[in-house]
Structures are given as structure tokens and as C-alpha cells.
Amino acid sequence: MQDSVTTNLDPTTTASETKELALFDLDHTLLDVDSDYLWGEYIVKHGLVDEAQYQTANQRFYEEYIAGTLDATEYNEFVAEFLTTQPMERLHELREHYIQTEIEPHIRPKALSALKHHLEAGHDVVIISATNDFVVSAIAQRFGIEAAYVLATPLEIQDNRYTGKLTDKPNFQGGKIYHLEKWVAKQQAQGITYSRTYGYSDSKNDLPLLEWADVPVCVTPDDTLHAHALAHRWAVEDWSI
């Protein structure tokens, strides 16, 4: 796979500093696939869940996501149910194999180049995804992005086991702005402010995120987002592989 990129600056920095911020969606933006959906396919393929029951539900949720009608809490609790059945060490083993076999071949070279460009310019880079933090945090490491710069749907852990519940709102649609503004406030408390923000996404579900950014970039966008981008003169780029 591609070489990893240099990681972000230490998030504990307290000196007053003005920077730029780049926000990258994950699925169908940095990746050419949907990591959440593929995780479901992976555990089915390896006989870890009932195939017929899981695939039927996973396909329904994926279609609702594409249509923009997904109940994100219901979906993430469905995904988290499997995580409750395995000890953490086993989950980490499965996740590592999943990323190596199902995710690494689908990292978009143009996405990696854009992300590296921002890091090399000294910008802070955040991966912001509706997918759960169990999946996203490990994939983000492939891009050189540490957990402090990952915003994803937060799953609850108690006594080193997943409970099947969320700890906060899903990081989906307007929920991304909710989590992003909380994160920016923490950065400001550390003396870091942002003079300019960039947002990269493929999906109409991320219209709130792209509207929040100073520089929205629509990456291989769906039809709805593409039409919105043309109407508002937003940048459109093809990163597909």
C-alpha cells in the first residue's frame, strides 16, 4: 500500500497559534468503498454472524444511507451488537485483518495526496466520519492521523467490552457539526484557532459539513451533491480509482 504520511502536531500544544483546518470524510472520499458496509460484509464472510439475517439488515441500512433516510442511532446499535460478543483483543485482531484485506486496496491515491498536501502545509487534518470509532480510528492510522484528530460515531465501552450503545449523538449529517464544534472548542481552549477551513466529501449527507467549511470540495459526488456544487460554484474533483 501507499506509504503513511506524517502525523499531526501534538494535540496537547498550549501555545497560542492560528492554523488552517482540513476536514476529510472517509467513505467514498478517502476510500473508494464504504468501510462501515464492508465491515458487515467481512464478519458475514468469516462466519461471525448469521449470514442471511445480517446481510438483509446491512443492505437495508446501506440503502437508507444512500437515500438519506438512515436512522443513524438504530444502525450504529445494530453494528455494535456484534462487538459485544467478542473480547477486545479478538476484535482488534479481526479489525487489523479486515483493514489489510478490505480497506488498504481501496485507499484513493488522490485522496492520500490531498491529505499529505495539507499536513505538509502545516494544517491540522481531521477525519470526520459517520462510521463508528471502532472502525474509523484504525483506518485513520493508515493515513497518519491519530485518534485525537478523528471524529466518528462514538461507541460505549465498559470494563473493556463494547456495550452495544452510543455515548453521544451519531456523527452523521448535522451530528458532524455538533461533534466538530465541540472539538474546535477544545482546540481553542488549547490556544489553537483556525483562520480557514477546508471540507472534503462525496455525499449529500455532508451538506452541513461542506456548508460549514470555508472551502468545500465535492469529491466524486453523488448526484444531489453534484447539482448543489454546480449551483453554488463549489469545487468538484474526481478521486475515483
C-alpha positions as CSV (number, residue, x, y, z in Angstrom):
1,M,0.0,0.0,0.0
2,Q,1.0,3.7,-0.1
3,D,3.5,5.0,2.4
4,S,1.9,6.5,5.5
5,V,2.1,10.2,6.0
6,T,3.5,12.4,8.8
7,T,1.2,12.6,11.8
8,N,-0.4,15.8,13.1
9,L,1.2,18.0,15.7
10,D,0.8,17.0,19.4
11,P,-2.9,17.9,20.4
12,T,-1.7,18.9,23.9
13,T,0.1,22.0,22.5
14,T,-0.9,25.0,24.6
15,A,0.9,27.9,22.7
16,S,-1.4,30.4,21.0
17,E,-1.5,29.6,17.3
18,T,-3.6,30.3,14.3
19,K,-3.7,27.5,11.8
20,E,-5.8,26.1,8.9
21,L,-8.0,23.0,9.2
22,A,-8.8,20.3,6.6
23,L,-11.8,18.0,7.2
24,F,-12.0,14.7,5.3
25,D,-14.9,12.4,5.1
26,L,-13.8,8.8,5.0
27,D,-16.2,6.5,3.0
28,H,-16.2,7.2,-0.8
29,T,-13.9,10.2,-0.1
30,L,-10.6,9.0,1.2
31,L,-11.7,5.4,0.4
32,D,-13.2,4.1,-2.8
33,V,-15.6,2.0,-0.7
34,D,-17.9,2.2,2.4
35,S,-15.9,0.9,5.3
36,D,-19.0,0.5,7.5
37,Y,-20.8,-1.6,5.0
38,L,-17.6,-3.7,4.2
39,W,-17.1,-4.4,7.9
40,G,-20.5,-6.0,7.9
41,E,-19.7,-8.0,4.8
42,Y,-16.4,-9.1,6.4
43,I,-17.9,-10.5,9.5
44,V,-20.5,-12.3,7.4
45,K,-17.9,-13.8,5.1
46,H,-15.9,-15.1,8.1
47,G,-19.0,-16.7,9.7
48,L,-19.1,-14.5,12.7
49,V,-22.8,-13.6,12.4
50,D,-25.8,-15.2,10.8
51,E,-25.4,-14.5,7.1
52,A,-29.0,-14.2,5.9
53,Q,-30.1,-12.1,8.9
54,Y,-27.1,-9.8,8.9
55,Q,-26.8,-9.2,5.2
56,T,-30.5,-8.4,4.9
57,A,-30.3,-5.8,7.6
58,N,-27.0,-4.4,6.4
59,Q,-28.2,-4.0,2.9
60,R,-31.4,-2.2,4.1
61,F,-29.4,0.2,6.2
62,Y,-26.9,0.9,3.4
63,E,-29.8,1.7,1.0
64,E,-31.3,4.0,3.6
65,Y,-27.9,5.8,4.0
66,I,-27.7,6.3,0.2
67,A,-31.3,7.6,0.2
68,G,-30.6,9.9,3.1
69,T,-33.2,8.3,5.3
70,L,-31.0,6.4,7.7
71,D,-31.8,6.3,11.4
72,A,-28.1,6.6,12.5
73,T,-28.6,5.5,16.1
74,E,-30.5,2.4,15.1
75,Y,-27.9,1.5,12.6
76,N,-24.9,2.0,14.8
77,E,-26.5,0.0,17.6
78,F,-27.0,-2.8,15.1
79,V,-23.4,-2.7,14.1
80,A,-22.2,-2.5,17.7
81,E,-24.2,-5.6,18.7
82,F,-21.6,-7.9,17.2
83,L,-18.8,-6.1,19.0
84,T,-20.5,-7.0,22.3
85,T,-19.9,-10.7,21.6
86,Q,-16.1,-10.7,21.4
87,P,-13.3,-9.7,23.8
88,M,-11.4,-6.6,22.8
89,E,-8.2,-8.4,21.9
90,R,-10.1,-10.6,19.4
91,L,-11.9,-7.6,17.9
92,H,-8.6,-5.8,17.3
93,E,-7.2,-8.9,15.5
94,L,-10.3,-9.1,13.3
95,R,-10.1,-5.3,12.6
96,E,-6.5,-5.5,11.6
97,H,-7.1,-8.3,9.2
98,Y,-10.2,-6.5,7.8
99,I,-8.2,-3.3,7.1
100,Q,-5.4,-5.2,5.5
101,T,-7.6,-7.2,3.2
102,E,-10.7,-5.0,2.6
103,I,-9.6,-1.4,3.1
104,E,-5.9,-0.8,2.2
105,P,-6.5,-1.8,-1.5
106,H,-9.2,0.9,-1.7
107,I,-7.3,4.0,-0.4
108,R,-7.6,6.6,-3.1
109,P,-4.2,7.9,-4.3
110,K,-5.6,11.3,-5.0
111,A,-7.1,11.4,-1.5
112,L,-3.8,10.5,0.1
113,S,-2.1,13.2,-2.0
114,A,-4.6,15.9,-0.9
115,L,-4.3,14.9,2.8
116,K,-0.5,14.9,2.6
117,H,-0.6,18.3,1.0
118,H,-2.5,19.8,4.0
119,L,-0.2,18.1,6.5
120,E,2.9,19.3,4.7
121,A,1.5,22.8,4.7
122,G,1.2,22.7,8.5
123,H,-2.6,22.4,8.5
124,D,-4.4,20.3,11.1
125,V,-6.2,17.4,9.4
126,V,-9.3,15.7,10.8
127,I,-11.0,12.6,9.5
128,I,-14.7,13.0,10.2
129,S,-16.9,10.1,9.5
130,A,-20.4,8.8,10.3
131,T,-18.9,5.3,10.7
132,N,-18.2,4.2,14.3
133,D,-15.0,5.0,16.0
134,F,-14.0,1.3,16.3
135,V,-13.6,1.1,12.6
136,V,-12.6,4.7,11.8
137,S,-9.8,5.2,14.4
138,A,-7.8,2.2,13.0
139,I,-8.3,3.2,9.3
140,A,-7.2,6.8,10.2
141,Q,-3.8,5.5,11.4
142,R,-3.2,4.3,7.8
143,F,-3.3,8.0,6.8
144,G,-1.1,9.1,9.7
145,I,-4.0,10.6,11.6
146,E,-4.0,10.0,15.4
147,A,-7.1,9.4,17.5
148,A,-7.2,13.0,18.7
149,Y,-7.9,14.1,15.1
150,V,-10.7,11.6,14.4
151,L,-14.4,12.4,14.8
152,A,-16.6,9.4,14.4
153,T,-19.8,7.9,15.9
154,P,-18.8,7.1,19.5
155,L,-19.5,3.6,20.8
156,E,-19.6,2.9,24.5
157,I,-17.0,0.7,26.3
158,Q,-17.4,-0.5,29.8
159,D,-14.9,-2.9,31.5
160,N,-13.0,-3.2,28.2
161,R,-16.1,-4.5,26.4
162,Y,-18.4,-2.8,24.0
163,T,-21.9,-2.4,25.4
164,G,-23.8,-2.0,22.1
165,K,-24.7,1.6,22.9
166,L,-23.6,5.0,21.8
167,T,-22.1,7.5,24.2
168,D,-23.3,10.6,22.3
169,K,-25.1,11.6,19.1
170,P,-24.2,9.8,15.8
171,N,-21.6,11.7,13.8
172,F,-24.0,11.9,10.9
173,Q,-25.4,14.8,8.9
174,G,-25.9,17.6,11.3
175,G,-24.3,15.5,14.0
176,K,-21.0,16.1,12.4
177,I,-21.3,19.8,13.1
178,Y,-22.3,19.0,16.7
179,H,-19.1,16.9,17.2
180,L,-16.9,19.2,15.2
181,E,-17.9,22.3,17.1
182,K,-17.1,20.5,20.4
183,W,-13.7,19.5,19.0
184,V,-12.9,23.1,17.8
185,A,-13.9,24.5,21.2
186,K,-11.3,22.1,22.8
187,Q,-8.7,23.2,20.4
188,Q,-9.5,26.8,21.2
189,A,-9.0,26.0,24.9
190,Q,-5.5,24.8,24.0
191,G,-4.8,28.1,22.2
192,I,-5.4,27.0,18.7
193,T,-7.7,28.9,16.4
194,Y,-8.5,28.3,12.7
195,S,-8.4,31.0,10.1
196,R,-9.5,28.9,7.2
197,T,-11.2,25.5,6.9
198,Y,-11.5,23.0,4.0
199,G,-14.1,20.3,3.8
200,Y,-13.9,17.2,1.5
201,S,-16.9,14.8,1.0
202,D,-18.8,12.8,-1.6
203,S,-22.2,12.8,-0.1
204,K,-25.4,14.9,0.2
205,N,-25.4,13.7,3.8
206,D,-22.5,16.0,4.3
207,L,-24.0,19.2,3.1
208,P,-24.0,20.6,6.6
209,L,-20.3,19.9,6.8
210,L,-19.5,21.4,3.4
211,E,-21.5,24.5,4.2
212,W,-19.6,24.9,7.5
213,A,-16.3,24.8,5.7
214,D,-14.8,27.9,4.1
215,V,-13.6,25.9,1.1
216,P,-16.0,23.0,0.3
217,V,-14.6,20.4,-2.1
218,C,-17.0,17.8,-3.5
219,V,-15.1,14.5,-4.2
220,T,-16.7,12.2,-6.8
221,P,-20.0,13.5,-5.5
222,D,-23.4,11.8,-5.6
223,D,-26.0,13.3,-8.0
224,T,-27.6,15.5,-5.4
225,L,-24.3,16.9,-4.1
226,H,-23.0,17.4,-7.6
227,A,-26.0,19.5,-8.6
228,H,-25.7,21.5,-5.4
229,A,-22.0,22.0,-6.1
230,L,-22.6,23.3,-9.6
231,A,-25.3,25.7,-8.4
232,H,-23.1,27.1,-5.6
233,R,-19.8,27.0,-7.7
234,W,-18.2,24.6,-5.3
235,A,-15.1,22.7,-6.4
236,V,-15.7,19.2,-7.8
237,E,-12.9,16.7,-8.1
238,D,-12.8,13.1,-9.3
239,W,-10.8,10.9,-6.9
240,S,-12.2,7.5,-8.0
241,I,-9.9,4.6,-8.6
